[in-house]
């Protein structure tokens, strides 16, 4: 696997990871994931797996991709909250208060 392929795979996995974290967890989990990405990048750079400059670049790219994925997940979640309810749900909600009013009378 060449360097460019590895970076593109890293970006894709980071965006997907950010999406999953954004849909399931709060922002504190994103902070921990960014810290973990930094630790892995530093360990890979100083461990001799990749050059220091390339390790810093890949770490930065992965952290930015995690944050972009998290933001996209927040937008998806906000869109899900603002959808109009189905017609049956509105009809059922409107019928319930009328029944309770009839019982009171």
MIDOSE-1310 file (N, C-alpha, C; in nm, 2 decimals, decimal comma, always signed):
residues 105
xxxx	+0,09/-0,12/+0,00/+0,00/+0,00/+0,00/+0,09/+0,12/+0,00; +0,06/+0,22/-0,09/+0,14/+0,34/-0,10/+0,10/+0,44/+0,00; +0,17/+0,54/+0,02/+0,15/+0,65/+0,12/+0,01/+0,72/+0,10; -0,02/+0,75/-0,03/-0,14/+0,82/-0,06/-0,26/+0,73/-0,03
xxxx	-0,25/+0,61/-0,06/-0,36/+0,52/-0,04/-0,39/+0,50/+0,11; -0,28/+0,50/+0,19/-0,29/+0,48/+0,33/-0,36/+0,61/+0,39; -0,32/+0,73/+0,35/-0,38/+0,85/+0,40/-0,53/+0,86/+0,36; -0,56/+0,82/+0,24/-0,70/+0,82/+0,20/-0,79/+0,72/+0,28
xxxx	-0,73/+0,61/+0,31/-0,80/+0,51/+0,40/-0,81/+0,56/+0,54; -0,71/+0,63/+0,59/-0,71/+0,69/+0,72/-0,82/+0,79/+0,73; -0,83/+0,88/+0,63/-0,94/+0,98/+0,62/-1,08/+0,92/+0,62; -1,10/+0,82/+0,54/-1,23/+0,75/+0,53/-1,27/+0,69/+0,66
xxxx	-1,17/+0,62/+0,73/-1,20/+0,56/+0,85/-1,23/+0,66/+0,96; -1,15/+0,77/+0,96/-1,17/+0,88/+1,06/-1,31/+0,95/+1,04; -1,35/+0,97/+0,92/-1,48/+1,03/+0,90/-1,59/+0,94/+0,94; -1,58/+0,81/+0,91/-1,68/+0,71/+0,96/-1,68/+0,70/+1,11
xxxx	-1,56/+0,70/+1,17/-1,55/+0,70/+1,32/-1,62/+0,83/+1,38; -1,60/+0,94/+1,32/-1,66/+1,06/+1,36/-1,81/+1,06/+1,35; -1,86/+1,00/+1,24/-2,00/+0,98/+1,22/-2,06/+0,89/+1,33; -2,00/+0,78/+1,36/-2,05/+0,69/+1,46/-2,05/+0,76/+1,60
xxxx	-1,94/+0,83/+1,63/-1,93/+0,90/+1,76/-2,04/+1,01/+1,77; -2,06/+1,08/+1,66/-2,16/+1,19/+1,66/-2,30/+1,14/+1,67; -2,33/+1,03/+1,62/-2,47/+0,98/+1,63/-2,49/+0,91/+1,76; -2,39/+0,86/+1,83/-2,41/+0,78/+1,95/-2,37/+0,85/+2,08
xxxx	-2,26/+0,93/+2,08/-2,20/+0,98/+2,20/-2,20/+1,13/+2,20; -2,17/+1,19/+2,31/-2,16/+1,34/+2,32/-2,01/+1,38/+2,28; -1,99/+1,51/+2,29/-1,86/+1,57/+2,25/-1,74/+1,52/+2,33; -1,77/+1,48/+2,45/-1,65/+1,43/+2,53/-1,58/+1,31/+2,47
xxxx	-1,66/+1,23/+2,41/-1,60/+1,11/+2,34/-1,51/+1,15/+2,22; -1,55/+1,26/+2,15/-1,47/+1,31/+2,04/-1,34/+1,36/+2,09; -1,34/+1,43/+2,21/-1,21/+1,48/+2,27/-1,12/+1,36/+2,29; -1,17/+1,26/+2,35/-1,09/+1,14/+2,38/-1,04/+1,07/+2,26
xxxx	-1,12/+1,07/+2,15/-1,07/+1,01/+2,03/-0,96/+1,09/+1,96; -0,98/+1,22/+1,97/-0,87/+1,31/+1,92/-0,74/+1,29/+1,99; -0,75/+1,28/+2,12/-0,63/+1,26/+2,20/-0,57/+1,12/+2,17; -0,65/+1,02/+2,15/-0,60/+0,89/+2,11/-0,53/+0,89/+1,98
xxxx	-0,59/+0,97/+1,88/-0,52/+0,98/+1,75/-0,39/+1,05/+1,76; -0,38/+1,15/+1,85/-0,25/+1,22/+1,87/-0,15/+1,12/+1,93; -0,19/+1,04/+2,03/-0,10/+0,95/+2,09/-0,05/+0,85/+1,99; -0,14/+0,80/+1,91/-0,10/+0,70/+1,81/-0,01/+0,76/+1,70
xxxx	-0,04/+0,88/+1,66/+0,05/+0,95/+1,57/+0,19/+0,98/+1,62; +0,20/+1,02/+1,75/+0,33/+1,04/+1,81/+0,40/+0,91/+1,83; +0,33/+0,81/+1,87/+0,40/+0,68/+1,89/+0,45/+0,62/+1,76; +0,37/+0,64/+1,65/+0,41/+0,59/+1,52/+0,53/+0,67/+1,47
xxxx	+0,53/+0,80/+1,49/+0,64/+0,88/+1,45/+0,77/+0,85/+1,52; +0,77/+0,85/+1,65/+0,89/+0,83/+1,73/+0,93/+0,68/+1,74; +0,83/+0,59/+1,70/+0,86/+0,45/+1,70/+0,94/+0,41/+1,57; +0,94/+0,50/+1,48/+1,01/+0,47/+1,35/+0,93/+0,41/+1,25
xxxx	+0,80/+0,40/+1,27/+0,71/+0,34/+1,16/+0,70/+0,44/+1,04; +0,68/+0,57/+1,07/+0,68/+0,67/+0,96/+0,77/+0,78/+1,00; +0,80/+0,87/+0,90/+0,88/+0,99/+0,93/+0,80/+1,08/+1,02; +0,87/+1,16/+1,09/+0,80/+1,25/+1,19/+0,71/+1,35/+1,12
xxxx	+0,75/+1,41/+1,01/+0,67/+1,50/+0,94/+0,54/+1,44/+0,88; +0,56/+1,32/+0,83/+0,44/+1,24/+0,78/+0,35/+1,20/+0,89; +0,40/+1,16/+1,00/+0,32/+1,13/+1,12/+0,24/+1,24/+1,17; +0,30/+1,36/+1,17/+0,23/+1,48/+1,22/+0,12/+1,51/+1,12
xxxx	+0,15/+1,50/+0,99/+0,05/+1,53/+0,89/-0,07/+1,43/+0,89; -0,04/+1,30/+0,91/-0,15/+1,20/+0,92/-0,23/+1,22/+1,04; -0,17/+1,26/+1,15/-0,24/+1,28/+1,28/-0,33/+1,40/+1,26; -0,28/+1,51/+1,20/-0,37/+1,62/+1,18/-0,48/+1,59/+1,09
xxxx	-0,46/+1,52/+0,98/-0,56/+1,49/+0,89/-0,67/+1,40/+0,96; -0,63/+1,30/+1,04/-0,72/+1,21/+1,10/-0,81/+1,29/+1,21; -0,75/+1,38/+1,28/-0,82/+1,46/+1,38/-0,92/+1,55/+1,31; -0,88/+1,61/+1,20/-0,98/+1,70/+1,13/-1,09/+1,61/+1,07
xxxx	-1,06/+1,50/+1,01/-1,16/+1,41/+0,96/-1,26/+1,36/+1,07; -1,21/+1,33/+1,19/-1,29/+1,29/+1,30/-1,39/+1,40/+1,33; -1,34/+1,53/+1,33/-1,43/+1,64/+1,37/-1,53/+1,67/+1,26; -1,49/+1,65/+1,13/-1,59/+1,67/+1,02/-1,70/+1,56/+1,03
xxxx	-1,66/+1,44/+1,05/-1,76/+1,33/+1,07/-1,85/+1,36/+1,18; -1,80/+1,41/+1,29/-1,88/+1,44/+1,41/-1,98/+1,55/+1,37; -1,94/+1,65/+1,30/-2,02/+1,76/+1,26/-2,13/+1,72/+1,17; -2,10/+1,63/+1,08/-2,20/+1,58/+0,98/-2,30/+1,50/+1,06
xxxx	-2,26/+1,42/+1,16/-2,35/+1,34/+1,24/-2,45/+1,44/+1,32; -2,39/+1,55/+1,37/-2,48/+1,64/+1,44/-2,58/+1,70/+1,35; -2,54/+1,73/+1,22/-2,64/+1,78/+1,13/-2,75/+1,68/+1,09; -2,71/+1,56/+1,08/-2,80/+1,45/+1,05/-2,90/+1,43/+1,17
xxxx	-2,85/+1,44/+1,29/-2,93/+1,43/+1,41/-3,03/+1,55/+1,42; -2,98/+1,67/+1,39/-3,07/+1,78/+1,39/-3,18/+1,77/+1,28; -3,15/+1,72/+1,17/-3,25/+1,70/+1,06/-3,35/+1,60/+1,10; -3,31/+1,50/+1,18/-3,40/+1,40/+1,22/-3,50/+1,46/+1,33
xxxx	-3,45/+1,55/+1,41/-3,54/+1,61/+1,51/-3,64/+1,71/+1,45; -3,61/+1,77/+1,34/-3,69/+1,87/+1,29/-3,79/+1,82/+1,18; -3,79/+1,69/+1,15/-3,88/+1,64/+1,06/-4,02/+1,65/+1,11; -4,12/+1,67/+1,02/-4,25/+1,68/+1,06/-4,31/+1,54/+1,09
xxxx	-4,39/+1,52/+1,19/-4,44/+1,39/+1,22/-4,54/+1,34/+1,11; -4,55/+1,21/+1,10/-4,64/+1,15/+1,00/-4,78/+1,19/+1,03; -4,87/+1,18/+0,93/-5,01/+1,22/+0,95/-5,08/+1,15/+1,06; -5,05/+1,02/+1,07/-5,12/+0,94/+1,17/-5,08/+0,98/+1,31
xxxx	-4,95/+1,02/+1,33/-4,91/+1,07/+1,46/-4,98/+1,20/+1,50; -5,00/+1,29/+1,40/-5,07/+1,42/+1,43/-5,21/+1,39/+1,46; -5,27/+1,30/+1,39/-5,41/+1,27/+1,41/-5,43/+1,20/+1,55; -5,34/+1,11/+1,59/-5,36/+1,05/+1,72/-5,34/+1,15/+1,83
xxxx	-5,24/+1,24/+1,81/-5,22/+1,34/+1,91/-5,34/+1,43/+1,93; -5,40/+1,47/+1,82/-5,52/+1,56/+1,82/-5,64/+1,49/+1,88; -5,65/+1,36/+1,87/-5,77/+1,28/+1,92/-5,76/+1,26/+2,07; -5,65/+1,25/+2,12/-5,63/+1,22/+2,27/-5,69/+1,34/+2,36
xxxx	-5,66/+1,46/+2,33/-5,72/+1,57/+2,42/-5,87/+1,57/+2,41; -5,93/+1,54/+2,30/-6,07/+1,55/+2,29/-6,14/+1,44/+2,37; -6,08/+1,32/+2,38/-6,13/+1,21/+2,46/-6,12/+1,25/+2,61; -6,01/+1,31/+2,65/-6,00/+1,35/+2,79/-6,09/+1,46/+2,83
xxxx	-6,12/+1,55/+2,74/-6,22/+1,65/+2,76/-6,36/+1,59/+2,78; -6,39/+1,49/+2,69/-6,52/+1,43/+2,70/-6,54/+1,36/+2,83; -6,44/+1,30/+2,89/-6,45/+1,23/+3,01/-6,47/+1,32/+3,13; -6,41/+1,44/+3,12/-6,43/+1,54/+3,23/-6,57/+1,59/+3,24
x	-6,64/+1,60/+3,12/-6,77/+1,66/+3,12/-6,88/+1,57/+3,17
